[in-house]
Amino acid sequence: MKTTDKTILITGGTSGLGLGLALRFQAAGNRVIVAGRRRNLLDQIVRDNPGIEAIALDVADPSSILRAREIVEERFPDVDVLINMAGIMQPEDLHSDGFLATAEATVTTNLLGTIRMVAAFTEFLQAKNEAVIMNVSSGLAFVPLAATPTYDATKSAVHGFTEALRVQLADTSVEVLELIPPAVATTLMGQDQHEGGNAMPVDEYLDEVMSILGTRPDEKQVMVERVKMLRYAEVDGTYDEILAMLAGAGH
Ligand SMILES: NC(=O)c1ccc[n+]([C@@H]2O[C@H](COP(=O)([O-])OP(=O)(O)OC[C@H]3O[C@@H](n4cnc5c(N)ncnc54)[C@H](OP(=O)(O)O)[C@@H]3O)[C@@H](O)[C@H]2O)c1
């Protein structure tokens, strides 16, 4: 994708990778609109970063998505990049009563949220000369973490959905990308609290992502070196070993 002079809407833009990417895209010469549920953070981000705009959005709520599209059409009609970064990751213990509620919330946010955003914005984006939809999966789409079965499943589904979407939109102006992060030290599931853990520092991850986007503009699956052991585990013949390693990782 082209990384300058775009107008970028990022869901999940209030923290972690979404906010980090938003600030880097702004610094690189793009207009950026962050979206998320936490209005206090949206207000603070707008205050602290002149030029950044914000929209309140709950991707688990279809009416909120439609409202967000109306706001974009009215206030930010130049949006030509949609990054579906919003996501949740919570421990899922199949033996506990809370399992199903967590599983359903995870599907609603990570998978249905992404699909509903794509459904709401694709026609709008197709009217642009060079538009981009970037969906966010995970290395865990390719080798699951035993502690988060539904999370893993939603990310595998986002991968498959994104692959198929790219084919369906191949004859339009919309480029379809997938961002495949490894473990990165955000607050998503407390990765930032594991000192000495194997999560990649946020800045290091974002530096590598921006470098890939800047130097390999035709890349469809955006992956840093660190995630390739998961992405290609099956091809490399290391799947069982990595599955067992993740199961023992104490997450
Ligand atoms: N960090 C990792 O290790 C890692 C690895 C692979 C993939 N990822 C993916 O990267 C994405 C960003 O995660 P992160 O690590 O940056 O975690 P994070 O800091 O917890 O960010 C998650 C973001 O999603 C937003 N969000 C959650 N539910 C939402 C909803 N219903 N509607 C709108 N926004 C919602 C949150 O904003 P509000 O709470 O303000 O709504 C927040 O901005 C996620 O999709 C995650 O699965 C992360």
The ligand as a Gaussian input file, in Angstrom:
#p B3LYP/6-31G(d) Opt

LIG

0 1
 N       -0.466000      -7.586000      20.991000
 C       -0.356000      -8.790000      20.456000
 O        0.403000      -9.635000      20.953000
 C       -1.151000      -9.132000      19.237000
 C       -0.761000     -10.255000      18.492000
 C       -1.485000     -10.603000      17.373000
 C       -2.598000      -9.841000      17.008000
 N       -2.939000      -8.761000      17.745000
 C       -4.142000      -8.019000      17.352000
 O       -3.839000      -6.653000      17.259000
 C       -5.027000      -5.896000      17.508000
 C       -4.714000      -4.780000      18.497000
 O       -4.398000      -5.349000      19.740000
 P       -3.392000      -4.658000      20.776000
 O       -2.353000      -5.653000      21.079000
 O       -3.033000      -3.328000      20.313000
 O       -4.315000      -4.602000      22.076000
 P       -5.034000      -3.387000      22.841000
 O       -4.056000      -2.350000      23.237000
 O       -5.875000      -4.038000      23.895000
 O       -5.956000      -2.763000      21.719000
 C       -7.196000      -3.277000      21.387000
 C       -7.981000      -2.176000      20.748000
 O       -9.225000      -2.723000      20.303000
 C      -10.238000      -1.833000      20.693000
 N      -11.508000      -2.554000      20.876000
 C      -11.744000      -3.661000      21.602000
 N      -13.039000      -3.986000      21.530000
 C      -13.621000      -3.050000      20.729000
 C      -14.950000      -2.824000      20.288000
 N      -15.979000      -3.622000      20.643000
 N      -15.192000      -1.775000      19.477000
 C      -14.175000      -0.949000      19.109000
 N      -12.912000      -1.096000      19.498000
 C      -12.650000      -2.141000      20.306000
 C       -9.758000      -1.193000      21.995000
 O      -10.333000       0.079000      22.142000
 P      -11.537000       0.429000      23.171000
 O      -11.350000      -0.429000      24.384000
 O      -11.359000       1.887000      23.411000
 O      -12.789000       0.121000      22.414000
 C       -8.280000      -1.032000      21.693000
 O       -8.044000       0.184000      21.014000
 C       -6.073000      -6.898000      17.988000
 O       -6.936000      -7.228000      16.921000
 C       -5.256000      -8.089000      18.391000
 O       -5.974000      -9.299000      18.299000
 C       -2.244000      -8.377000      18.835000

